[in-house]
Amino acid sequence: MFGYVRPYKSELLVREYEQYKSVYCELCRELGKSYGWTARFTLSYDCTFYALLSLAVTEAKVTLHQGRCTVNPMKKCSFIESGGEDYKKAAALSVLLTYHKLRDNVADENFWKSLGCRMALPLLSRKARKAAQRYPLLGEAAQQAVEEQKRAEDTGAGVDQCAEPTAVMLSTLFQELGGCDRTLSVPLERFGYFLGRWIYLMDAADDLEDDLQEGAFNPFVSRFGLSDKKELTEEERTGVCEACNQALNATVSQMLPPLNLLTLQNFGSIIENVVEKGIPEMQREILFLHVNRKKREKSWKIKQLSLIHISEPTRRSYI
């Protein structure tokens, strides 16, 4: 579920790209300060986007600070600092989502495949409790989403029902950023709902072939009548990818109207880049670029764990 909400670097100005990296690095630093150095491994592009959005809608006062990378002291880094709760909340959300993702992997996968998650879970459980105590709304929203997700999967629910828990979770978290200002909270709630739905659908589409081989639950399996298959032919794969792409495009189209209602002072152009260009490019790469897919997935995991580099997707036309 991590890593899908990222910018399209080729269309960012140099200044915007440096700002994005500075927010990313500051969130990494906040994770270390609040939850210990191991919490930095929970850093994700999705929670970086949450931090960007929070800084933008709250019009937080930010300052640029030069320093050394917290992971690699030999590397110089820029950090965009804020005196508010924006980074602290993003760090708590990062820890909570990773914790619940690990629990889900342990429950769904066999012992050997989930061994790494089993080893990491005890290290993260105390950090997750700490995050939930600091920010009860985040903790309750994440816990409720996990419970509703498990209930939907256990009953073999359809695509819409399975996407609902993630959509509701993000709608709740984004609405909270707007506070009592309904001109912010209402469009943020709608934007968060459809972003959460898109993340779930993208994750399900990305995992479809692996889930088929392992016999794991995936709402697209029953949607496309693939229950008796272990592997897709090229023709079936093309048809499934096109159908998934249509569902994802319909969801993206619902994100844009509420986003356009928001006046984003800080990082507005970066947020627009992520939604209007980064998300469509991610769809294209996952659904239609099958060449060297395993190599691409391995590269993503390495970049995600390094906590140093921002991914650099190649320049391609949009969907």
N, C-alpha and C positions, 0 to 999 in steps of 0.2 A: 504494500500500500504506500510505500515511501518512494519519493524521487520522481513522481510524474509531473508535479507542478513546478516547472523550472522555466527560466527565460530562454528566449531564442537569441543567443549571443550575437549572431551575425547582424541582427537588426538593432542592437543596442549601440548607443554612442559610447565612446571610450569612457566619458565621465560617468555615464549610467552604469556601465559594467563595473567600474571601480567602486561605485556606491553599493552595488549589489554584493560584491565581494566583501566590502567593509561591514555590511550588516551580517553576512554569513559568518565572518570571523568573530564579530562581537557576540553573536549567539553562541558560537563555540566556546568563547571565553566565559560567558555567563553560565553555561552548562557546567564547566569546570569549577567555577566559584560556588555555585549553588548546590551541586550534587556530586562533586568529586570528578577526578580526571576520567574515570571510566565512563561517565555519563556523556562524554564528548562523542562516543561511538553511536549515540542515538541521533546525532545531528542529521537533519534531512532538509532537502530543498522545500518540502511542503511546509515545515515549520518556519523556515526562513521567510516564506511567502506570508505566513501568518504574522510574523514580526513586522515585515514591511507594511502590511495592511494596517496593523495596529498603530504603527508610527504615523501612517498617513492620515487615518481618520481622526486620531486624537490630536493631530497637529503638534506632536511632541517636539520640544526643543532639542535639537541634536547638535553634536559637535564632532568634528573629525579629529582623531588622535592617531599619531604614528607610533608604532611599537614593533615588538618582535612577536612572531607567531608563537602561540602557546604550545603547539605541538612540536614545531621545528624552530628552536631559538635562533638558528642561523639565517632564517628567512625574515625579511622585513614585511610588516603588514600594516594596513590601515584599519582602524576601528571607528565605526560611527556609534558614538555613545549617546545614551539618553538617561535622564534622571528619573524617568517614570517606571512603570511596571511592565512596559511592553516586552522587553527581553526576558524578564523574569517569568512572565506568563507563557511566552513562547518556549522557554526552556522546560517549564513544567509540563506543557503539552507534549513536547518531544519525548520526555521520559515516560509519560503515561501511555502514549500511543505505542512506543516501542515495547513497553512492558506487556501490554495487552496483545500485541502482535506475537511476542514470544510465547505467551500462554496459548494462543490460538494454534501456533505451529506445534507445540508440544501435544496438544489435544488431537490434532488432525493427522500428524505424521507418525511413522513408525519410530521405534526407539533409536535406531542407529542414525536415521536421517535427522532426527530432532535432537541429537546428542549435544550439538553446539548450543541450541536454545536452552536445553535443560541445564547446561553448565552456567549460562549467562543469567538465567532467571533469578536465582538466589541473590546475585549481585545487584540486580535491578529492583527487586521487590521492595527493599527498604527505601530506596530513592523514590519509587512510585508512591509509597505511603506518605512520604514527606511532601511530595508535590501535591497530592490530593488534600493534605491537611492545610497547605498554604493557599490553595485555590480550590475550594470545595466544588464550585460550579464546573471546573474542568474535570475534576475527578468523577463527579456524578454523571456528567455527560458522556465521558469515555466508558464508564462502567455500564451505563444503560445501553449504549450503542452495542457493546460486546454481548450483553445478555439478549438483546433483541435480535442481533445478528445470528446468534447460536439458535435461538428459537425458530427463526425463519428457515435456517438451513436444515434443522432437524425435522421440520415439517415438509421439506421439499418445496418451499415457496418459489414463486416465479421471480423474474428479474426485477420487477418494480418493487415487490415486497422486500427482496434481499438488499436492494440499494437504499431503502428507506432509512435504516438506522444510521448509516454514515451521513446521509443527507441531513437528517434531523440533528445529528451531533454538530455538524459544522454550521448549520443555520442557527443553533443555540449559541455557539461560541462567537460567531460573527455578529449576531444581534447584540450580544453583551458589549461588544466594542463600541457600539453606538450610544450606549447609556440611555438616558431619558430623551435624547433628541431623536424624534421619530423620523425626521428627514434623513437621518443616518441609519437608525436601527432597522427600519422597514426594508430599504433596499439591501442593506447588509445581510439581513435574514434571508431574503430571496436569493441573493448571490451565493451565500454560503450553502443554501440547500442544493442548488444545482451544481455547485462545485463539488460538494460531497457526493452527490449522485454520479458525477462524471468520474471521480476518483475510483469509486467502487466498480463501475462498469469497465473502466480502463484496466483495472487490476484483474477483473474476471476474464476479460478478453485476452489479456497477456498470459494468464495462467491456463487458458482453456486446454491446450494440447497436453501440457504436463498433467493436468487434472484428469484428462481422458485416460492417459497411460496408467495413472496410479489409482483410478477409480474413485477419486476424491470428488466432493460435491462442487458443482459449478452451475449457476443458474442458466448459463447458455447451453449446457448439455441437453437439458430437457426442452429448452426453448427451440432448439434446432433439431430435436429428435436424434441425438447422437449417443443415446444410452448404451447401445449395443456395439459401439466402436471403441477401438483402442488407438487408432491412428487415422488421420484424415488424408484423403487423396488430395492432389493439387487442386482439382476442380472444387472439391468440397471446402478446402481451406480458403480458396478465393471467395466462394459464396458466403461463408461464415464471416470472413473479414469485412466484406462489403456490408453485410447486415449489421455487424457490430459498429461499423463506421457510421452508418445511418443513425443508429441509436445514440451514439456519442455526439454526432453533429447536432442532433435535435436538442440534446442537453446543453451543449455549448451555446446554441442560439438563445437559450433561455437565460444564460448568465449575463449576456451583454446588456439588455435593457436596464436591469438594476445597477450594473456597474456604471453605466452612463449617467445615472442619477446622482452618483457620488462626486463630490468635489474633493479631489485628493491633492492636497498641497505638497506634501513630501512624497517623493518616489512615485507620483502618479503615472509617469511615462513608463516606468519599469513594470508596474502592476499591469498596465495595459498591454505591454509587450508579452508578459507571461500569458495573459488570457487570450489575446487575439492572435498571437504568433507562436508562443512556446507550446501551448496546449495542442493546437492543430498539428504542429510538427511532431510532437510526441505521438499522437495518433498515427501519423503517417509512418514513422519509424517502426512502431510496434506492430501495426497491422499489415503493412505492405512491403516492408524491407526484410525479406526472409534470408537474404544472403549473409552468411557469417553471423547468424542470430546468436548462437551460443557464445561466440567471441564477443559480441556486443554486450550480452548480459554479464559476462565475466568482467568486462571493462567497466560497466556501470557499478558493479559491486566494489571493485577496487577503488574507484573514484569516491564512492560514497563513504568507504571506511577510512580513506586517507585524511579526510577533514581538512584538506589543504587546497585542492584544486576545484574549480568550477568546471562542469562538463562543457565541452566545446563541440556541439553537434555540427555536422557539415551543413553547408548552405543548400537548401532544397526549396522547391516550390511548395506552397501551402496546399492543403486539401481543397 
